[in-house]
């Protein structure tokens, strides 16, 4: 059971890092069009899109990824609490 918990927490952590890297790619011209940028878009955009629909950008700043990362952190805490209750 502990292995499953560690795997889920690790995957959520890596996904948070992938979102951060995806956001940072927007600072560099042409980076999102690279193979790596397109790969990150495929795995990050489906998760970020609902947040972008709910939270409008503030000028040129899109804060929806921050809220999305916070949601992942809350999910991580929820998983931790669930596994503590189970075992």
Secondary structure, DSSP 4 states (H G I P E B T S, - for coil): -HHHHHHHHHHHHHHHHHHHHHHHHTTSTTSTTSHHHHHHHHHHHHHHHHHHHHS--BTTB--HHHHHHHHHHHHHHHHHHHHHHH-
